[in-house]
Amino acid sequence: MEKMNSKDPLHGITLQKILEILVEFYGFDTLAELIKIKCFSDNPSIKSSLTFLRKTDWARKKVEELYIRTLPKLSK
C-alpha cells in the first residue's frame, strides 16, 4: 500500500508541537500581541497554554491559523 500524503498542514502534528514551534519562532511576547489571550501574556508557559488551548476551541483555532500562516516563514 502507498502512503497517502495529506494536504492538511495540521495532519500529524500535535498542539504541543505547534505551540513549541510558534514560541520558538515568535516568543510569548509576540504571540500575546498576535493572539490576544491571557495564557500568552500573564506568566506564560507551554504547559499552562496547552491546558487553556485544549479547553478553548476558538483560541486553539487561532493558534492553528497562525501556525499555518507561519509555515512559509519557517521553511526559509
C-alpha positions in Angstrom: 0.0 0.0 0.0 1.2 3.5 -0.8 1.2 6.2 1.8 -1.4 8.9 1.3 0.0 12.4 1.6 -2.4 14.7 3.4 -2.7 18.2 2.1 -3.8 19.4 5.6 -0.8 21.2 7.2 -2.0 20.2 10.6 -2.2 16.5 9.8 0.1 14.5 12.1 1.3 17.4 14.3 0.3 17.8 17.9 -0.9 21.0 19.5 2.1 20.9 21.8 4.5 20.8 18.8 2.6 23.7 17.1 2.9 25.7 20.2 6.6 24.9 20.7 7.3 26.0 17.1 5.4 29.2 17.5 7.0 30.1 20.8 10.5 29.4 19.4 9.7 31.5 16.3 7.9 34.4 17.9 8.3 34.2 21.6 5.4 34.6 24.1 5.6 38.4 23.9 4.9 38.5 20.2 2.3 35.7 20.4 0.4 37.7 23.0 0.3 40.6 20.6 -0.8 38.4 17.6 -3.3 36.4 19.6 -4.9 38.3 22.5 -5.2 35.5 25.1 -4.1 35.7 28.7 -2.1 32.5 28.7 0.4 34.1 26.4 0.7 37.4 28.3 0.3 36.5 32.0 3.0 34.2 33.3 3.1 32.2 30.1 4.3 28.6 29.8 3.8 25.8 27.3 2.0 23.7 30.0 -0.5 26.4 31.0 -1.1 27.5 27.4 -1.8 23.8 26.4 -4.3 23.4 29.2 -6.1 26.6 28.1 -6.0 25.8 24.4 -7.2 22.2 24.8 -10.3 23.6 26.6 -11.0 26.6 24.4 -11.8 25.8 20.7 -11.7 29.4 19.4 -8.3 30.0 20.9 -6.9 26.7 19.5 -8.3 27.6 16.1 -6.5 31.0 16.2 -3.2 29.3 17.2 -3.6 26.7 14.4 -4.4 29.5 11.9 -1.3 31.4 13.0 0.8 28.2 12.6 -0.5 27.7 9.0 0.3 31.4 8.1 3.8 31.0 9.7 4.7 27.8 7.8 6.2 29.6 4.8 8.4 31.7 7.1 9.7 28.5 8.8 11.0 26.9 5.7 13.2 29.9 4.8 
